[in-house]
């Protein structure tokens, strides 16, 4: 029985860790005023019939604090990449000079900063919901084992472990959101 409980808790911790990593990835895509090639993560282009991430068909780099350059390895990809960036609706209009695409980050207004903070909070809330769902699933598995003969004390202790893990990850989410908010609101 204890092996089952250990497995339930380790699975829950692993899933919660993945939810936190997903939040970190989503927050990295939300720009905080400075140019980051991560803003193009998740944007795919049609490359010989296959959806391919932009960073696999072009060199994506930050030229300075406000400019990202996208230099395709094949010149015919320029309009395709430009169209994909426009379609991704990231709030930046690409500038195509025939050789490379430049993305100029506009300075953030106070209103735009508040919108970005709200977007971060939505991502954080989604992560918290994922963490709570993982806890719920773990507790359901524990209750199922309790019906199969697990003692009530051991079940309660294991449920408390699941709750402690949940509290730990929710606190980490709060810290990530707080740090991102400071980054966004810094002028």
WOWOPE-V263748 format. One record per residue. N is the residue number from 1. RES is the residue in one small letter. SS is DSSP state (helix for helix, strand for strand, loop for the rest). Layout:
n res ss
N RES SS
N RES SS
This chain:
n res ss
1 x loop
2 x helix
3 x helix
4 x helix
5 x helix
6 x helix
7 x helix
8 x helix
9 x helix
10 x helix
11 x helix
12 x helix
13 x helix
14 x helix
15 x helix
16 x helix
17 x helix
18 x helix
19 x helix
20 x helix
21 x helix
22 x helix
23 x helix
24 x helix
25 x helix
26 x helix
27 x helix
28 x helix
29 x helix
30 x loop
31 x loop
32 x loop
33 x loop
34 x loop
35 x loop
36 x loop
37 x helix
38 x helix
39 x helix
40 x helix
41 x loop
42 x loop
43 x loop
44 x strand
45 x strand
46 x strand
47 x strand
48 x loop
49 x loop
50 x strand
51 x strand
52 x strand
53 x strand
54 x helix
55 x helix
56 x helix
57 x loop
58 x strand
59 x strand
60 x strand
61 x strand
62 x strand
63 x strand
64 x strand
65 x loop
66 x loop
67 x strand
68 x strand
69 x strand
70 x strand
71 x strand
72 x strand
73 x loop
74 x loop
75 x helix
76 x helix
77 x helix
78 x helix
79 x helix
80 x helix
81 x helix
82 x helix
83 x helix
84 x helix
85 x helix
86 x helix
87 x helix
88 x helix
89 x loop
90 x loop
91 x loop
92 x loop
93 x loop
94 x strand
95 x strand
96 x strand
97 x loop
98 x loop
99 x loop
100 x loop
101 x strand
102 x strand
103 x strand
104 x strand
105 x loop
106 x loop
107 x loop
108 x loop
109 x loop
110 x helix
111 x helix
112 x helix
113 x helix
114 x helix
115 x helix
116 x helix
117 x helix
118 x helix
119 x helix
120 x helix
121 x helix
122 x helix
123 x helix
124 x helix
125 x helix
126 x helix
127 x helix
128 x helix
129 x helix
130 x helix
131 x helix
132 x helix
133 x helix
134 x helix
135 x helix
136 x helix
137 x helix
138 x helix
139 x helix
140 x helix
141 x helix
142 x helix
143 x helix
144 x helix
145 x helix
146 x helix
147 x helix
148 x loop
149 x loop
150 x loop
151 x loop
152 x helix
153 x helix
154 x helix
155 x helix
156 x helix
157 x helix
158 x helix
159 x helix
160 x helix
161 x helix
162 x helix
163 x helix
164 x helix
165 x helix
166 x helix
167 x helix
168 x helix
169 x helix
170 x helix
171 x helix
172 x helix
173 x helix
174 x helix
175 x helix
176 x helix
177 x helix
178 x helix
179 x helix
180 x helix
181 x helix
182 x helix
183 x helix
184 x helix
185 x helix
186 x loop
187 x loop
